[in-house]
Amino acid sequence: MKKKYRAIILPVLLGSLLTACSSGNGGGGGQAGPAEDGKTPAAKTGPSEPVELIFYSTSGEAEESFNSKFGDVIRAKFPDYKISYLRQEPGSLIPEVIMTGRRVDIIYNVFDYVIDPLLNSGIGYDMTDLAKKHGVDLAQFEPSVIDGIRRAGDGKLYMLPTSLQVPMVFYNKNLFNKFGVPFPKDGMSWDEMKATSQKLTRKDGNVQYLGFIGSQQYSLKMTPFSDPYLDEKTGKSTFERETWKKLIETIFIDTDANNGMKNYVIEKKGLPTRLNFTNSQDVAMLHFHSEFPAAVPKDLEKIDWDMVALPTFPELKGVGGQATAVAMSITSMAKNKDAAMEVIKFLTSKESQTANSKKGMMTVLKDKTIEGVFGSESQFKDKNWKGAYFNKLAPISYKSTYELQVEKVYTAAVLDAIRGEKDLNTVLRETAEKADKTVADLKAASKK
């Protein structure tokens, strides 16, 4: 290995939030995807020996989940391919897979959760030439995502995206009606969100209602200011920047009223979750990502809800936040890289992307026609799906190979800020110091 791998057991939820894949027709030759320079790539002959592709999810999702999202549709499209699945769990972490001589052909998850195991285990593979060989036109993808992937890989193309996720606000209509507050709308400012949230953050009987809860993970990861966790040149924490201070104040502190959120965090030692929105229904507005309805429809069936675009800052008018992407990486150990690319090409084809868009997964292609059918075949097709495309996307920030470890330090700081036991400048400074020490410790460990 090039570096000592730092194993991370990711939350099970992340597995449930990955993109579903569409069904396809036809045989095992592969669907023609976007072609270089508008030319249709030459037809390829079938493989000379049976092909097995082994997929690996760093989310640790169950095999049934993999099959429903990816496996079944790939098998239908490529009936001559054997599609296998290996999940991340104790005994099957990437370094253990490598040491025992097992093979993984394709790793997938939200892309910053793929970078660490891929690069720190030395199994990254630059897919640039392979994509060109198979006629995959990178210019047809959402440019901010391709740029983000290349920045994370020092210019190399270690993965291709299969669906986008953008930050949104989901709201419970019943709570707005209960307290006589107008519904939120696309194009709101954060000042408007603050006022709306404060009207809904109140005690009613024995129930403490909260107007708005921000997501630690998505607020930081998808910040519209595009601040990286670590400076791309120096490798040092950026957390003392004024933009981080403004983000935390605006999303987590100013939206509170009568210390409702503060008291909750002190008592529960954490923020409310999406289950407070769908199950206990004591949260009026939830900051989450656009794939929420497709990921856990059974939970959203419990409430009368809708969604709107994320509010914007005055200095970034019309910019809601960054996109993140579910992405697939061909590993250096892949036995048949051409077959692997054909499968990924199909998942990024107009055929597959259109089918997924109808179900509520945002396309990775710059195609207004595909965007136009977004959510049209969802069980929630009457919702405000256009809100996902209302805002402009911020540039995707630089992602380091220490992204996940630093994120844990930063998300803990959000709770410190809400509790208010220290002033926010102190919280940011101490958090930056912790992040730098975390990175230094990881670098030292990798040299042992």
VEXMARKOL-293085 format. One record per residue: residue in one letter; x, y, z of N, C-alpha, C in turn. Coordinates in steps of 0.02 Angstrom, whole numbers, plus 50000, padded with zeros to 5 digits. Atoms other than C-alpha are relative to their C-alpha. Example, Ala and Ser with C-alpha at 12.3 -4.5 7.8 and 13.67 -1.06 7.14 Angstrom:
REM VEXMARKOL-293085
a500454994150000506154977550390500455006050000
s499584994149997506844994750357499615005550037
//
This chain:
REM VEXMARKOL-293085
m500424994050000500005000050000500445006350000
k499624993850001500565017949969499985003450067
k500074996949935499915023950136499624995250045
k500385004049953499225016150292499275002049997
y500714998650007497355014850270499685001350067
r500354998349938496265022950401499284997849992
a500665002950009494715012150414499475004250032
i500564996149975493075021050436499364995949991
i500655003150006491425012750475499495005549990
l500454994550016490175024250391499304998650025
p500695000949977488405027250452499604996049949
v500415004150044487175014650382499555004349957
l500454995650037486085029250328500285001749932
l499714998050063487315033850192499854994949946
g500175005250048486985017150109499305000949973
s500704999250021485125020850105499905006049957
l500094993850037485425037650025500324999849931
l499695000550066486345031249871499474999549945
t500464999750055485565032449700499734993249980
a500285005950031484385019549629500155000249926
c499875000250072484755013749452499374997949963
s500585001650040483515012149313500074993249968
s499985006250037483054996349220500165001649928
g499844998950070483664994149042499814994049959
n500165005550044483324983448891500624998249961
g499465001750046484484974048778500494995150029
g499525005149983485974962748785500605002650035
g499424998549960487694962948859500525004249966
g499494996250035488584973948734500125006950029
g499914993349970488334990148832499635005349961
q500374994550031487265005348798500485005549977
a499594994550023488055018748692499855006250040
g500094994049959488325033748804500225006249962
p499764993950033488855051648768500674998849966
a499405001550038490195050948634500455006049993
e499524994750010491775061148610499865003649934
d500074995950060491565075648486499354998549963
g500645001350032489765070248452500004993849956
k499975005850043490345054448362499774993850039
t500225006249969489565037648398500594995250003
p499435004549995490895025748465499874993649962
a500065006250039491245010248364499734994450043
a500275005749963490304994548413500564995550024
k499475004249971491304983148525499784992749999
t500155007149999491404964448513499934997650071
g500105002649933490894953948662500654997550029
p499395002349967492174948248789500164992849980
s499785006750022493194932848746499934994950056
e500105004649945492934925248919499485003050046
p500534997449955491574926649051500265005850042
v499824994049962491594943449141499654999950067
e500294999049934491334945449327500225006950024
l499854993549971491234962749401499795000050073
i500135000049929491364964249589499955007250024
f500134993349974490594980049662500115000150075
y499874999249928491054986749833499745006850021
s500274993849974490094999849931500345001850066
t499704997849937491005009750064499485002150051
s500544998649952489305013050144499814993950040
g500185006149965489124994850196499284998149992
e500705001650009487364993750126499904992649985
a500165007150010486504976850116499994998349925
e499995002250069486624966549957499335001149966
e500664998850028484744968049932499935007249976
s500034992950019484934986949927500425001249937
f499594999450060486354985749801499634997449939
n500355002950057485314974449690499435004449976
s500584996050019483794985749693500225006549965
k499764993750029484845000949646500424999149938
f499515000850053486194994249534500004993049969
g499885006850024486364975349521499504997549949
d500505002950043484714970549442499985003349931
v500024996550064484734984049308500624998449958
i499395001750037486534980049261499954992949972
r500075006950025486154961449247499524999749942
a500485000050056484664965249135500325002849937
k499684996950058485734976049022500594995949974
f499405004050018487254964549023499904992850025
p500165006749975486564946849041500604995249999
d499415004450003488264939148999500505001550056
y499544998249946489104947849146499754997250066
k500175001949931489144940749320500135006050045
i499944994149957488814955049441499994997750073
s499945002049930489414951849619500065006250044
y500004994349954489374962749774500364998150064
l499655000749937490494964749925499905006350040
r500154994149959490004976250067500575001450049
q499524998349948491124985650187499734998050068
e500175002249933491064977350357500634997150031
p499405002949969492314970550484500194993549965
g499775005850038493364957650392500025001249926
s500014998450071493014965650224500135007449987
l499774993350015493774982850240500514999649943
i499585000150059494794987850089500704997150013
p499335002949990496514984050166499974992550013
e500085007249988495864967050223499864996349935
v500135003050065495204963450050500644999249960
i499365000250037496894967649975500474994850029
m499535004649968497894957650102499814992649989
t500225006950009496834942050075499954998049927
g499975001650071497024942949887499335000249964
r500644999350034495204946549850500025006149953
r500004994750051494754958049706499375004250007
v500564995450006493644973249695500095003749934
d499964996750065493264980249522499755007250001
i500314993449999492154995249559499815001850072
i500204997449934492005005349721499525005849988
y500464994450009490535017149741499745002550067
n500344996649946489715029249862499995007449982
v499924992850009489535048149880500755001249993
f499315000450023491185053049802500535001650052
d499474998849951492105060349951500074994350050
y499935006049959491775043950041500354994349963
v499625004850040492685034749902500745001849998
i499314997650007494255045449896500484996850049
d499555002549948494985039650061500204992749989
p499805007050010494915020550037500334998849933
l499725001150067495335022049853500735002149997
l499324997450008496885032849864500474997950056
n499565001849945497545028550036500174992550002
s499835007150007497545010049991500374998649935
g499605000950061498445012949827499664996349945
i500355003650053497085005849715499635004849953
g500304995250046496585021849625500234998749928
y499855001050071496525020749435499745005949960
d500194994350041496505035749319499594997549940
m500465002550051494995032649207499985004449938
t500034995250055495385046849085500044996649931
d499915003250065496045036348941499464994849986
l500525005150008494775022548971499335003249980
a500624996550017493335034848965500025002349927
k499934997850070493995041848800499944994149953
k500025006050041494215024348729499294997649989
h500695002550003492395020148767499505005549980
g500444994950027491705036448698499595003650052
v500364996349948491195044448863500205007349996
d499864992950009491065063148833499945003650067
l500004996849934491555071648996499695006949997
a500294993350006490935088348929499255000050011
q500725000349990489135082248945499804999450073
f500155000549929489275080149133499965007050032
e500004993949961488895093749261500735001950015
p499284998449996490575102949255500265000750071
s499754999149932490685107149440500184993350033
v499875006649970490645088649483500644997049970
i499385002650031491975083349357500605004050025
d499454995949974493045098049414500174997950072
g499895002149931492815092649595500364993350005
i499685006650000493305074749557500735000649979
r499304999250022494865080249463500425003450053
r499624996549948495395092149602500174995150057
a499875004849946495215078249730500534994949980
g499525004950025496295067049620500625003049969
d499424996750028497665079649580500004999949924
g500074999650073497005081249403499804993549967
k500185006450030496635062849376499254998650010
l500715001849999494915055449343499934993250033
y500045006349963494735042349479499294997250004
m500695002449996492845040849464499565003949952
l500504996550039491305045549364499355000250040
p500624999349961489685052149441499414996549967
t500605003150028488035042949420499365003650021
s500574995749983486835054849511500245005850043
l499844994149960486855071949593499535000550060
q500414998249943486205077749761500145007350015
v499914993049982485915096049806499625001350065
p500344998649937485405103749973499315003149989
m500704997850005483535106849997499735001250070
v500374999449937482295111650132499344996349992
f500635003749999480885099350169499585002750058
y500414997149947479405105550269499354996150012
n500605003549978477935098250365499415005049997
k500564995450009476345106850305499555000450062
n500465000149942475355101650459500235004850055
l499764995549948476485111450577499925007349979
f500114993150024476385127050469499275001950009
n500724998749993474495125650468499815000650074
k500155000049928474455122050655500145006850032
f499794993849969475355138150697499865006249955
g500204994450042474665148850555500575003749967
v499424997050032476325151950469499994998349925
p499985001550072476445153650278500554995149982
f499515004950023477345139650187500635003549973
p499404997250032479155142750134499934999649924
k500044999950073479485145949950500715000149971
d499374999550035480865144649822500235007349998
g499724993350005482015159849820500035003750065
m499954996649935481995163550006500725001950016
s499354998149973483435172650088500074996650069
w499915002849933484195166350251499675004450053
d500364995749953483445181550338499274998050003
e500695002450002481725175550282499934993350035
m500015006549966482135158050341500055000950075
k499934998649929482675164850509499335002150031
a500644997649974481025173950533499484994450002
t500495005550002480005158750481500154994850053
s499805005149951480985146750591499845002350071
q500124997449932480845157950744499264999950018
k500725000349987478945158550726499774992950018
l500205006949990478875139550727500364996650058
t499645002949943480135136350867499655002350063
r500424998249943478975136151016499804993850039
k500245005349957478345125751160499235000049996
d500735000750004476565119351139499804994150043
g500125005549953475955109251287500664997550026
n499375003149978477335097151329500494998949942
v499595001250059478065097251153500405006249982
q499574994650025479545107951102500064999249924
y499955000150072479375111650917500605004249978
l499434996450028480885117050816499845001949928
g500174997550065480675127850663500424997249943
f499545002150053482205122650565500604996550031
i499375003149978483635110450588500464999349940
g499495000850051485205111350486500354993450007
s499605006149999486205096050440500735001850008
q499284998749991487965096550510500384997949938
q499625002850055488595085550371499895003949935
y500144996850065487715093550222500125007450001
s499864992949996487885111350284500745001349988
l499284999150007489775109550295500254997549932
k499765003150062490045098050147499775003949938
m500294996750058488925108250031499975007650008
t500014992849988489325125850091500015004049935
p500004995950062488895138949957500635004249993
f499384996150004490515148050001500584995949971
s499515004550031491465132949932500674999750038
d499395000849960492725132950075500184992750005
p499785006949988493745116950079500124999150075
y499845001349930494015108550247500735001750013
l499284998649994495895109850218500215004149939
d499754996050055496795122850113500374995649950
e499725004450050497295114849949500765000649994
k499284998950006499045122449951500384998350064
t499635000849937499525122250135499814993650038
g500235005949964498505107250195499755001650070
k500214997949934497985117450348499255001350002
s500724998849991496235119850419499815007049978
t500274993550021495175133850348499465002550048
f500604999049959493945133950493499975006850035
e500034993449970494425151150557499795005449951
r500234995250049493815159450398499325002950021
e500634996649982492395171950419499404996649967
t500565003250034491345162150295499744993950040
w500235005549957491305146950412499605002850058
k500364996949944490785158350554499305002149978
k500654997750024489395165950450499534994149987
l500405005950016488785148850392499694997050064
i500245003149938488655141850569499515004550037
e500474995349968487855157450641499325000049966
t500624999350038486575158450503499564993850003
i500395006250006486045140250491499834996950068
f500105003749938486235133950668499825004250061
i500104995949940486115148650788499435005049990
d500504994750010485065162750713499304997249989
t500665002950013483635150950665499664997650064
d500285002249936483365146550849499585005650031
a500414995149963482115155250964499884997350070
n500115001949930481935155051154500424994050021
n499525005449984483425143051160499714993049990
g500295006550013482355128951092500504994949975
m499495004550027483745121350988500584999150049
k499455000449952485085125451115499854995150056
n500195004549945484145116551255499964992749976
y500045006850027483835101551142500704997049994
v499325002550009485685099851100500334998550067
i499715001249934486195101451282499724993750031
e500325005849969484945088351338500154993549962
k499925006150040485135075951193500714998849977
k499305000550022486985079151159500074998949925
g499975000450073486635080550975499425003849969
l500544996750036485555088650843499424995249987
p500545004350023483835082150796500194996949933
t499865003450063483835070350646499405000249954
r500565000450047482735067050496499414996450031
l500555003649968481705055450608499585004750043
n500404994949965481175070750710499515003349952
f500424997050051480455077250548499444995249978
t500505004650027479565061550488499634995950053
n500315004549951479215051450645499705003750060
s500274996449943479055062150801499665006549978
q500324994250032478565076850688500005006250046
d499924993949960479205090350806500485004949968
v499584995550040480285098450671499605002349939
a500404997450056479445109850544500374999949934
m499614999750061480865111550418500664996350010
l499405004149998482305099750381500455001649942
h499494999150052483895103650286500284993249983
f499755006650020484315088050187500155000449926
h499834999750071484765083150010499434997549956
s500545000950048483705081249854499794992849990
e500175007050012483735062249851499614996850058
f500365002349941482825060850017499354996249982
p500625003650016481125056149939500114993249968
a499875006450034481875042449831500334995050047
a499615004449956482955035649973499564996750053
v500405002849945481675033350113499275002049992
p500694998050012479925035050040499524997950055
k500455002449947479115024950180499965005050057
d500004995149946479645038050307499605006249980
l500344993950022478995052650203499254998949989
e500715001450006477325043950180499625001850064
k500324998949934476995047650365499755007150009
i500184992949989476795066450343499785003249935
d500194995950057476055079550228500565005149991
w499394996250007477635087550161500075003049930
d499784997650065478395097450020500725002450008
m499304997949998480105104649977500105006449961
v499824993850035480895120949923500765000449995
a499284998950008482605126949867500295002850065
l499654997449942483875130850001500045007649997
p499934992750000483885149350054500715002049979
t499354997650024485315160049989500245006050040
f499684994349968486535172850058500005005949952
p500034994150045486455190849991500615000749956
e499394999350041488265190449932500084994349950
l499995005550047487935174049840499294999049973
k500705000150021486245178149767499884994649948
g500185005350047485455163249682500414993850006
v499575005949992486785150849742499784996350063
g500265003749943486045137449853500524996050037
g499495004249968487545126449887500354995849948
q499645004550045488695113549812499584993749988
a500265006750012488135097449732500504995050027
t499565005749989488825080949788499764994649952
a500185005050050488785065349682500154993050024
v499855007149995488625046749696500454998449941
a499525001150054490125040749596500284992950004
m499725006750005490915024549537500725000449976
s499295000150015492775020949531500234993149979
i499685006350021493645007349433500674999650037
t499385000749962495075000749540500574997649956
s499425002450037496834996949483500034992449998
m499995007449999496524978649527499454997049957
a500565002650040494994977249413500264995449945
k499775005050048495174961949303499825001949929
n500214998150067494184968449155499755007250002
k500154992849995494254987349153499545002349944
d500444998050055493404988548983499284998350016
a500685001949982491884979049045499745004650055
a500204995549946491844989749202499805006849973
m500164993650029491865005549098499354999849960
e500625000650037490474999248986499395000450046
v500554999849952489374996749139499905007150026
i500064993149974489765014049209499755004649945
k500254995950056489485021549036499244999349994
f500725001050003487755013749034499645003850056
l500324996649944487355020749207499995007649991
t499984992850013487815038149143499685001749932
s500314998750065486895036248976499345003850007
k500634996349999485375046648931499424995350018
e500525004949984484305030948941499944999050075
s500005001449929484795027049119499865006350040
q500084993749964484885045149176499275002549996
t500704998050007483135048749108499554996050045
a500415004349957482375033849197500095001850074
n499874998149930483215038849361499725006850016
s500274993449988482705056949342499254999750014
k500725000749990480885051849328499844997450071
k500115002949934481065042449493500215004850057
g499814995249949481825057449583500745000350015
m499274999449994483715055949558500255005049949
m499784994850045484545071249485500534997549951
t499545002250051485475068549323500695003150008
v499324997350001487355070749309500165003349932
l499894997250066487155076349128499695007049994
k500284993350015486885094149066499474999149946
d500525001550048485245089848984499335002450027
k500624997049976483685100649007499414995249992
t500545004750010482575086948938499964995050058
i499985004749944483145074849073499795003650065
e500194996149942482975088549205499245001050001
g500714998450005481215091949142499544994450023
v500435005649978480565074549189500154998150072
f499795001549932481315075249364499394999050046
g500535001649952480145066749488499324998349970
s500665000850033478765064049358499694993150011
e500275006649986478585045549400500104997950072
s499945001349928478925046949586499304999150030
q500645000549965477545041849706499795006850029
f500134993249974477695060049764500025005149943
k499904995850060477545067449589499665006850005
d500344993549994476425081749650500425005050040
k499594995649959477855089349752500395005049956
n499644994650035478935104349707500694997749977
w499375002750024480275094849612500445005349966
k499614994850034480785110349514500445003950049
g499604996549950481465117349677500724997650001
a499325002749999482985106049659500455003549949
y499624996650053483505115649502499935007650004
f500134992849995482985133049564500645004050009
n499384996349986484685138349630500574998049953
k499375001750034486355139149543500434996050048
l499555004049959487685127049603500645003950015
a499354997349982489215133049697500554995249975
p499455004450018490915126349641500134995050056
i499855005149950491345110049728500685001350030
s499374998449966492685113049857500504994249995
y499475004950000494335103949861499894994850055
k500075005549952494225086849946500684996650008
s499375003349987495775079850029499884992750019
t500075006949979496115061850074499884999550075
y500154999949929495845067150255499295002850013
e500654996649997494095073650218499554997450056
l500495002849952493095061750327500225001050072
q499754999049931494215063150480499935007250022
v500074992949984494215082150473499275001850008
e500724998649995492335082350446499734998250069
k500225001949933492095073250611500185005450051
v499784994649955493075087050699499555006149992
y500414994150014492055100750615499284999150022
t500705001049979490345093050647499935000350075
a500024999449927490755091650832500015007450021
a499954992949984491155110250830499325003549993
v500674997150008489385114250770499614999450065
l500345000949936488695106950932500285004750053
d499694995349953489945117251032499735007149988
a500244993350017489365132850940499285001050024
i500704999549980487525129350975499945000450076
r500034999949927487835125951159500205006850028
g499834993249981488655142951172500425000750063
e499594999649939489825138751316500645004049988
k499434995850020491235147551220499775004449943
d500184995850056491145161951099500204996549935
l499915003750063491095156550917500715000649973
n499314999450024492815163450873500464995150034
t499605004949963493575152651009499874992949976
v500185006750026492635137350948500344998749933
l499705000950066493265140050771500764999250005
r499275000449992495065142850826500214993350029
e499825006449969495125127550939499854994249953
t500165005350047494285117050806500524999649944
a499475000050051495565122350675500634996650026
e499415003149970496945117150794499914992450005
k500135007349996496125100150822500044996749932
a499985002850068495935097550635500724999249976
d499305000450021497765101550602500374994450037
k499685005449962498305089650741499774993249974
t500265006350027497175076050671500374998149936
v499655001350063497985077650500500734998250013
a499305001449984499735078050574500084992950027
d499975006749971499385062250674499904994649946
l500125004850053498705053350521500604999449953
k499405000250043500215058250417500564996250034
a499485003549963501375052050553499874992450000
a500175007149997500435035550566500124996649932
s499925003050065500545032850378500724998449984
k499295001150013502445033150386500284994250041
k499765005549956502575019350517500004993449963
//
